[in-house]
Amino acid sequence: MTSRDLSVFVGAAARAPQLVGAVVPSGRRLADALTAVVPRTGSPFVAELGPGSGTVSRAVGRRLPGDGRHVAVEIDAAFARHLRRTLPDTEVVHGDAADLRDIVDRPVDVVVSGLPWSLFDEMRQRSILGAVRDVLAGDGAFTTFAYRHAAGLSGARRFRRLLDEHFDEVIDGRTVWRNVPPAGVLLCRRPIRGGAA
């Protein structure tokens, strides 16, 4: 992470802490764990939700083959401008993750999320998860993370239940203890079509 990344992150966190939901950007170990499902061959299409200052975006870029495509959807305008300047190979969309159906033009192989799910109300969680479910290819994967210290919060518990409504397989993966704060990776496969939106 560069000093410019950190500066942009701090500015966004001060402006809208309810949208950032973190005290520091995700670390490289967490980013690598989140993006381990990105195929290294073929022409995969990856959508990223809430890229922030770009730590996870860079991890996607390290794995994505030359024919791959990476669309990053960022609601904060300053983050979106920063990503466009620093990651020219990434298609950065200044928009809302709930509008993912309108943003992508074909089924997505992998959706990677850095969104602060536990801070969202149920309607927002359902809206975004429904969009993720609908754009994923049948054999696609959705990966996100949850901070271990927040696991007991009602929003985090509700989000975990909603994952089971939207995906046939939900794996509570390893905890990245060296992230600040420690975070557990969640991997979801086989979207349940016609599930709760």
C-alpha positions as CSV (number, residue, x, y, z in Angstrom):
1,M,0.0,0.0,0.0
2,T,1.3,3.4,-0.9
3,S,1.1,6.6,1.2
4,R,-1.4,7.9,-1.3
5,D,-3.6,4.8,-0.9
6,L,-3.6,5.4,2.9
7,S,-4.4,9.1,2.5
8,V,-7.3,8.4,0.2
9,F,-8.6,5.7,2.7
10,V,-8.4,8.0,5.7
11,G,-10.2,10.7,3.8
12,A,-13.0,8.4,2.8
13,A,-13.3,6.9,6.3
14,A,-13.6,10.4,7.8
15,R,-16.2,11.4,5.3
16,A,-18.4,8.3,5.4
17,P,-17.5,5.8,8.1
18,Q,-20.7,3.9,7.6
19,L,-19.6,3.1,4.0
20,V,-15.9,2.3,4.8
21,G,-16.4,0.2,7.9
22,A,-12.7,-0.4,8.6
23,V,-10.0,1.2,10.6
24,V,-7.3,0.5,8.0
25,P,-7.3,-1.0,4.4
26,S,-7.3,-4.7,4.1
27,G,-3.9,-6.3,4.3
28,R,-2.2,-8.2,1.5
29,R,-2.7,-11.6,3.2
30,L,-6.5,-11.0,3.4
31,A,-6.5,-9.8,-0.2
32,D,-4.7,-12.9,-1.3
33,A,-7.1,-15.1,0.6
34,L,-10.1,-13.4,-0.9
35,T,-8.9,-13.6,-4.4
36,A,-7.6,-17.2,-4.3
37,V,-10.7,-18.3,-6.3
38,V,-9.9,-16.0,-9.3
39,P,-8.9,-18.3,-12.1
40,R,-5.3,-17.9,-13.5
41,T,-6.2,-19.3,-16.9
42,G,-8.9,-18.6,-19.5
43,S,-10.9,-15.4,-19.8
44,P,-12.5,-15.0,-16.3
45,F,-14.8,-12.1,-15.6
46,V,-14.3,-10.7,-12.0
47,A,-16.5,-8.2,-10.4
48,E,-15.3,-6.5,-7.2
49,L,-17.6,-4.7,-4.8
50,G,-16.2,-2.0,-2.5
51,P,-12.6,-1.9,-3.7
52,G,-11.7,1.1,-1.5
53,S,-8.1,2.1,-1.9
54,G,-7.3,-1.0,-4.1
55,T,-5.6,-3.6,-2.0
56,V,-7.9,-6.4,-3.1
57,S,-8.0,-5.0,-6.6
58,R,-4.2,-5.4,-6.9
59,A,-4.6,-9.0,-5.7
60,V,-7.1,-9.6,-8.4
61,G,-4.7,-8.2,-10.9
62,R,-1.9,-10.5,-9.7
63,R,-4.0,-13.5,-10.5
64,L,-6.0,-12.5,-13.5
65,P,-4.7,-13.8,-16.8
66,G,-4.2,-11.4,-19.8
67,D,-7.6,-12.2,-21.3
68,G,-9.4,-11.7,-18.0
69,R,-11.7,-8.8,-17.2
70,H,-12.0,-6.9,-13.8
71,V,-14.8,-4.5,-13.0
72,A,-14.6,-2.7,-9.7
73,V,-17.8,-1.0,-8.3
74,E,-17.1,1.7,-5.8
75,I,-19.7,4.0,-4.3
76,D,-17.2,6.6,-3.0
77,A,-16.2,9.1,-5.7
78,A,-12.8,9.8,-4.2
79,F,-11.9,6.1,-4.1
80,A,-13.2,5.7,-7.7
81,R,-11.0,8.5,-8.9
82,H,-8.0,7.1,-7.1
83,L,-8.5,3.6,-8.5
84,R,-8.9,5.0,-12.1
85,R,-5.5,6.8,-11.7
86,T,-3.6,3.9,-10.0
87,L,-5.2,0.8,-11.7
88,P,-5.6,1.6,-15.4
89,D,-6.3,-2.0,-16.3
90,T,-9.3,-2.2,-14.0
91,E,-12.7,-1.0,-15.2
92,V,-13.8,1.2,-12.3
93,V,-17.4,2.0,-12.0
94,H,-18.5,4.8,-9.6
95,G,-21.8,3.2,-8.6
96,D,-23.8,1.1,-6.1
97,A,-23.2,-2.6,-5.6
98,A,-26.9,-3.1,-5.5
99,D,-27.0,-2.1,-9.2
100,L,-24.6,-4.8,-10.2
101,R,-27.2,-6.4,-12.6
102,D,-27.1,-3.2,-14.7
103,I,-23.4,-2.7,-14.5
104,V,-22.2,-6.1,-15.9
105,D,-23.1,-7.3,-19.4
106,R,-22.6,-11.0,-19.0
107,P,-22.4,-13.7,-16.2
108,V,-19.6,-13.1,-13.8
109,D,-17.2,-15.9,-12.8
110,V,-16.1,-14.4,-9.5
111,V,-17.5,-11.7,-7.3
112,V,-15.1,-10.5,-4.6
113,S,-16.5,-8.1,-1.9
114,G,-14.9,-5.8,0.6
115,L,-18.2,-4.3,1.7
116,P,-18.9,-3.7,5.4
117,W,-21.9,-6.1,5.5
118,S,-22.5,-5.9,9.3
119,L,-23.1,-2.2,9.0
120,F,-25.9,-2.6,6.5
121,D,-29.6,-3.1,7.3
122,E,-31.4,-6.2,6.2
123,M,-32.9,-4.5,3.1
124,R,-29.5,-3.4,1.8
125,Q,-27.9,-6.8,2.6
126,R,-30.7,-8.5,0.6
127,S,-30.5,-6.1,-2.3
128,I,-26.8,-6.5,-2.8
129,L,-26.7,-10.3,-2.2
130,G,-29.6,-10.7,-4.7
131,A,-27.7,-8.8,-7.3
132,V,-24.6,-10.9,-6.7
133,R,-26.6,-14.1,-6.9
134,D,-28.2,-13.0,-10.1
135,V,-25.0,-12.1,-12.0
136,L,-22.9,-15.1,-11.0
137,A,-22.4,-17.8,-13.5
138,G,-23.8,-21.2,-12.3
139,D,-20.3,-22.4,-11.5
140,G,-19.2,-19.0,-10.2
141,A,-17.9,-18.1,-6.7
142,F,-18.6,-15.2,-4.3
143,T,-16.0,-14.4,-1.7
144,T,-16.1,-11.8,1.1
145,F,-14.9,-11.5,4.6
146,A,-16.1,-10.8,8.1
147,Y,-14.2,-9.2,11.0
148,R,-13.9,-11.7,13.8
149,H,-14.5,-9.1,16.5
150,A,-17.8,-8.2,14.8
151,A,-19.2,-11.8,14.5
152,G,-21.6,-11.3,17.3
153,L,-23.2,-8.2,16.0
154,S,-26.8,-8.6,14.8
155,G,-26.0,-7.4,11.3
156,A,-23.2,-9.9,11.0
157,R,-25.3,-12.8,12.2
158,R,-28.1,-11.8,9.8
159,F,-25.7,-11.5,6.9
160,R,-24.4,-15.1,7.6
161,R,-28.0,-16.4,7.6
162,L,-28.7,-14.6,4.3
163,L,-25.8,-16.2,2.6
164,D,-27.4,-19.6,3.2
165,E,-30.6,-18.3,1.6
166,H,-28.7,-17.1,-1.5
167,F,-26.1,-19.9,-2.0
168,D,-26.2,-23.7,-1.8
169,E,-22.7,-23.9,-0.4
170,V,-21.2,-21.4,2.1
171,I,-17.8,-22.2,3.5
172,D,-16.4,-20.4,6.6
173,G,-12.8,-20.3,5.5
174,R,-9.7,-19.6,7.3
175,T,-9.1,-16.6,9.6
176,V,-6.4,-14.2,8.5
177,W,-5.1,-13.4,12.0
178,R,-2.4,-11.1,10.7
179,N,-5.0,-8.7,9.2
180,V,-5.9,-5.6,11.2
181,P,-8.4,-6.5,12.6
182,P,-8.4,-10.3,12.1
183,A,-10.9,-11.4,9.5
184,G,-12.5,-14.7,8.3
185,V,-13.0,-15.4,4.6
186,L,-16.4,-16.6,3.4
187,L,-16.7,-18.5,0.1
188,C,-20.1,-19.1,-1.5
189,R,-20.9,-21.2,-4.5
190,R,-23.9,-22.4,-6.5
191,P,-26.3,-19.4,-6.3
192,I,-29.9,-20.3,-5.5
193,R,-31.9,-18.8,-8.3
194,G,-35.3,-17.5,-7.4
195,G,-34.2,-17.1,-3.8
196,A,-35.1,-14.2,-1.5
197,A,-34.0,-10.8,-3.1
